[in-house]
Amino acid sequence: MNVTVVGVGYVGLITGVCLAKLGNHVVCYDIDDRKVEKLNNGEVTIHENGLKNLLSSVLEEEFIQFTSNALIAYDNADIIIIAVGTPENSDGSANLTYIEQAADEIALNMKEETVVVIKSTVPVGTNAKIKSRIKNKTNKQFYLASNPEFLREGSAIHDFFQGDRIVLGTEEEHVKIKLDNLYSPLNIPILHTDIRSAEMIKYASNAFLATKISFINEIANICEKVGANINSVSKGVGLDRRIGSHFLQAGIGYGGSCFPKDTKSLVQIAGDVNHRFHLLEAVINVNAKQQKVLLHKAKVKFGNLIGKQVAVLGLAFKPNTDDIREAASIVMVEELIKEGAIVKVYDPIAIDNFKQIGFHVQYCKSIELCISGADMVFILTEWDEIASYPIEEYAKYMNNPVIFDGRNCILDLNNNDSVEYIGIGYSHIEKECTIY
Ligand code: UDX
C-alpha cells in the first residue's frame, strides 16, 4: 500500500521504516528540511537499536522516501498516519497544534477515499474533532481511524515487530479491513474497537504502567523503614501472574517523553468531564518526590553538600537511548548545584543532549574520569556499562567511596568491603534472594 507518515520523530520514523520493511511504499513527511535530507542520505536522527541498518535497507530497496513537500507527501497516499508530537501545555493538557496543522494540510492535498489514521497520543474525542476540521476544508471522501502506538524507546523496532497487540479504532468496515491488511504481516493480535476506546486505551495503558512504578517505589520507601528488601518483595509480588514482574523495578521514578506527559494529560481529560482522578494525581506526586530521593539520602548522610564532589553516572531517562526528556538526571543535577555541590556527569550517549541544558558541571568521557576524586556517586541510569562496573574500582578512584544507586542496578555486591553502597528499598547490603 501507499502509506504516508506525518512527522519523523521517535514514533513516526520507526513506524515509517518498519512499514516500508513490510513492503509498503512509504513517504515520510516532515517540515524539517534538514532532518529530511539527513534521512534520505541514510543518516539516523535518533538513537535506536537497529534503525540505521533498517533505514539503509528500505532506502536501497526504494520502499521509503522522506520529503518536506506536502503535495508529494499526500497526493498518492491510500493511508496517511499522523505521528506528530502532542507536547504538554502548561496546564498539563495535550497540545494539539501539530495535529491540527497536519489535518489542515491533509485536507488540502489528500486524494479521494484516503484513510487518515491518528497514531499520536491524543485525548479522547480528538479524532472526532479532526474529522470535523478536515470535513470543513474539503468535499473529498475520507475516513478517520485511531491506531495508538506502544513503542518503548530503546526497543522500538522490536516492539513494532513483536508487540503484544495492535489497537484499531474504526467506524467503517472497509477501513477496518484496509488497516487489517496493513498490519496482518506482523501476526500480532489486533484489537478492533471504536475510536474513543482506542484513544483511551493508550492513556490507560501508560497511566497503569506509571502507577505500577509509583506503587513499587512507595513499597520500596516503606521497605526501608520496616527493614524489608525491595528486591525480594518485588520478585515475590511479580510471581503472581495476575500482577507480573514487569515494571516493578524500584528506583528514582519514571521519566521520558510519555509517562510524565500522558499521566498529566489523563488527569486533565478526567477533569474536563468533572472526574477528579485522585489515584493518578498521587502517582504523579509520588514520582516527583521519588526523583529526588537520592538527594535526601545524601543530605541525611552528609548533612550538607556544599563543596562536595558528586559524580553522576547516567543522564538518559532510561538505558539504550540518548533521550533526556523529563529524566531524573535533570532534576537531580539542578538540585545538587543548588545545594552547592561540585558536579561531574557521565553518560555513554546522552551527554551531548544533556549539554544543551547548559548546567555548569564537568562533562566526563568515562566512568573513571567522572568518579575520580568524588565524595559520592549517584547512579541515575542503569546502563549495562554502569551496572557491571566493578565495585572495587570505585574505591580505587573515589576520594570517599559512597554510592547512591538510584536504579538498584549494581549487580556484584558480594564480597564488597571497600564501598558504602546505598540503594533504594532496603536498609542493608544483602540484595538478592533465591527462587527455588
Ligand atoms: C513508555 C511505554 O512503555 C510505551 O509502551 C509507550 O508507547 C511510551 O512510553 P518509554 O517511555 O520509552 O515507553 O520507556 P519505558 O521503558 O516504559 O520506561 C519509562 C520510564 O519508567 C523510564 O524512566 C524507566 O526508567 C522507568 N521505569 C520503567 C522504572 O522506573 N521502573 C520500571 O520497572 C520500568
Boltz pocket constraint, residues with backbone or C-beta under 6 A from the ligand:
constraints:
  - pocket:
      binder: B
      contacts: [[A, 149], [A, 150], [A, 151], [A, 152], [A, 153], [A, 154], [A, 206], [A, 209], [A, 213], [A, 246], [A, 247], [A, 248], [A, 249], [A, 250], [A, 251], [A, 252], [A, 253], [A, 254], [A, 255], [A, 256], [A, 257], [A, 258], [A, 259], [A, 317], [A, 318]]
      max_distance: 6.0
